Amino acid sequence: MKRFALFALITLLTASAVWGASFYWVETSAELSGVGAAGDRAITIDNNGVASVYYNDAGSWTVVDNLVATRFVGALTGAVTGNVTGNVTGTVSGNAGTASALAADPADCAAGQVATGIAASGALSCTATPSVTTLTGAVTGNASTATALAADPADCSAGEVATGIAASGALTCTATPTVTSITAANFISTAVDNAHQAAIGNSGPLNDNAMSSGSLWLNGSTNMVNVRNYDNDATLQVFTSGAAHTLNFATTGTLTGGIMILDNTAGPTAAQSYGSLNLVNAAITVTLPTAVAGMATCVMDNGAAHDIIVDVQATDNVILVGVQGAAGVGITNASGSSTGDYVCLVAALANKWYVMGKQGTWASQ
């Protein structure tokens, strides 16, 4: 039989004495079948320890109440259903299936907020997302990007170069610098530099025995490019295009090339007086430069008959058919000008122009 609190047993015995009725204490309600009379009381206790109070009403047993204990002493085993009211003293082992306040997922914090805790009701305690202004201590890892550099900054304007980038992500720009001079004192000397295989300005040539195979240099005085051969035992000199040269050129082969054609040029330069043909188509005075040995030029009337004068400098003479004219006096075809007249002059000596060929009537002015 199960143990009951002393107060329950006393209550039932007292009720039987007052009412004068019989009292039955059985384990199951099945044991009440066929016993008892009207007014009798009974208590049943099942194997689960549940006690029920019965009343016999005209020969039929009816449950009128359940036994409610206000104090329970001893070990309580088995599952407890329903609510437990009051304090529990002692150790409670095992886990509750769930806490009522957390039986469901609580409502999330609003946008822009973070949870700082959870109340007894199960609701989250929220606050605005904090803004970090200063970090103290070591920070590991890399930020995915810096906001100021999330996009390509605007380029510098035309004629500018970037010198840096500001914290805002904007480029710091300045005008493109102009290079006015380059100092190479520690690289190439200002004269002949055999160590670096270079010569500056109009300096003299490099020493042949100091040049390495394949090296070259430009002589500003002669406008010649010197190139050292592969065997490093000879130096080749090469003429530069479009420049005047003072060196002699000798060849045993054939030298081919065109002559310079001038068009109505009244004052040909010295450079234009080495192998040139000046075609004129009007009355004109052509004044030759100072004669330098080796110059050669022709003047030809190209079109209708025109009076042509070929004049010379005050220091020069024209030698026509073996007769030297006065200094500074040229020749002309004015006495009998006709279409196709021409005259060719060669400076065989300095300040001397020799007529080497002509057509028409040419005479001293």
Secondary structure, 3 states (H helix, E strand, C coil): CCCCCHHHHHHHHHHHHHHCCCEEEECCHHHHCCCCCCCCEEEEECCCCCEEEEEEECCEEEEEEECCCCCCCCCCCCCCCCCCCCCCCCCCCCCCCCCHHHCCCCCCCCCCEEEEEECCCCCEEEEECCCCCCCCCCCCCCCCCCHHHCCCCCCCCCCEEEEEECCCCCEEEEECCCCCCCCCCCCCCCCEECCCCEECCCCCCCCHHHCCCCCEEEECCCCEEEEECCCCCCEEEEECCCCCCCCCCCCCCCCCCCCEEEECCCCCCCHHHEEEEEEECCCEEEECCCCCCCCEEEEEECCCCCCEEEECCCCCEEEECCEECCCCCCEECHHHCCCCCEEEEEEEECCEEEEEEEECCCEEC
